[in-house]
Amino acid sequence: MAATVTRKQFFTAVAEQNGMNTLYTAISADTNYPDWIEFNSAKYIVQGDVLYVRTQLALGYTSEQMQALFDAAVQVPA
């Protein structure tokens, strides 16, 4: 059960679930908002952080689905 993945791994897993467009449109356009900052510059995505929460809300995922997303992300080469 992965709890931390790289940004690349996370975005690849989201894209494989056809959720990247939904996530992208859910990110604030304000460059001072934590979700925008993390979306554009984070090195790692950690369960429970701002981008994790934004992704869960945007995609309407349960905690189990988010865990499955992280588990899929771990399989993506870092």
C-alpha positions as CSV (number, residue, x, y, z in Angstrom):
1,M,0.0,0.0,0.0
2,A,1.8,3.1,-1.3
3,A,1.4,6.3,0.6
4,T,3.8,8.5,-1.4
5,V,4.4,8.6,-5.1
6,T,6.3,10.9,-7.5
7,R,4.3,13.6,-9.3
8,K,5.0,11.7,-12.6
9,Q,3.7,8.5,-11.2
10,F,0.6,10.1,-9.8
11,F,-0.3,12.0,-13.0
12,T,0.3,8.9,-15.1
13,A,-2.0,6.9,-12.9
14,V,-4.7,9.6,-13.1
15,A,-4.3,9.8,-16.9
16,E,-4.7,6.1,-17.2
17,Q,-8.0,6.4,-15.3
18,N,-9.1,9.1,-17.8
19,G,-9.2,11.6,-15.0
20,M,-6.5,14.2,-16.0
21,N,-8.8,16.6,-17.7
22,T,-11.2,16.5,-14.8
23,L,-8.4,17.1,-12.3
24,Y,-6.9,19.8,-14.4
25,T,-10.1,21.8,-14.5
26,A,-10.6,21.4,-10.8
27,I,-7.3,23.0,-10.0
28,S,-7.5,26.7,-8.9
29,A,-6.3,29.2,-11.5
30,D,-4.8,31.3,-8.7
31,T,-1.1,30.7,-8.6
32,N,-1.1,31.4,-4.9
33,Y,-3.4,28.5,-4.0
34,P,-1.8,25.4,-2.5
35,D,-3.5,23.0,-5.1
36,W,-2.1,25.0,-8.0
37,I,1.4,25.1,-6.5
38,E,1.4,21.4,-5.8
39,F,-0.1,20.5,-9.2
40,N,2.6,22.4,-10.9
41,S,5.7,21.9,-8.8
42,A,5.4,19.1,-6.3
43,K,8.1,16.3,-6.4
44,Y,5.9,13.9,-4.5
45,I,2.3,13.4,-3.8
46,V,1.4,12.1,-0.3
47,Q,-1.9,10.6,0.8
48,G,-3.9,13.4,2.5
49,D,-2.0,16.3,1.0
50,V,-3.7,19.1,-0.9
51,L,-3.5,17.5,-4.4
52,Y,-4.6,14.2,-3.0
53,V,-7.7,15.8,-1.5
54,R,-8.4,17.9,-4.7
55,T,-8.1,14.7,-6.8
56,Q,-10.4,12.7,-4.6
57,L,-13.0,15.5,-4.7
58,A,-12.7,16.1,-8.4
59,L,-12.9,12.5,-9.4
60,G,-15.5,11.6,-6.7
61,Y,-13.3,8.7,-5.5
62,T,-13.7,6.8,-2.3
63,S,-10.7,6.3,0.0
64,E,-10.5,2.7,-1.5
65,Q,-10.4,4.1,-5.0
66,M,-7.7,6.6,-4.1
67,Q,-5.6,3.7,-2.5
68,A,-6.0,1.8,-5.8
69,L,-4.9,4.9,-7.7
70,F,-1.8,5.1,-5.5
71,D,-1.1,1.4,-5.9
72,A,-1.4,1.8,-9.7
73,A,1.0,4.8,-9.5
74,V,3.6,2.8,-7.7
75,Q,3.8,0.5,-10.8
76,V,4.7,3.5,-13.1
77,P,8.5,3.9,-13.4
78,A,9.6,6.9,-11.4
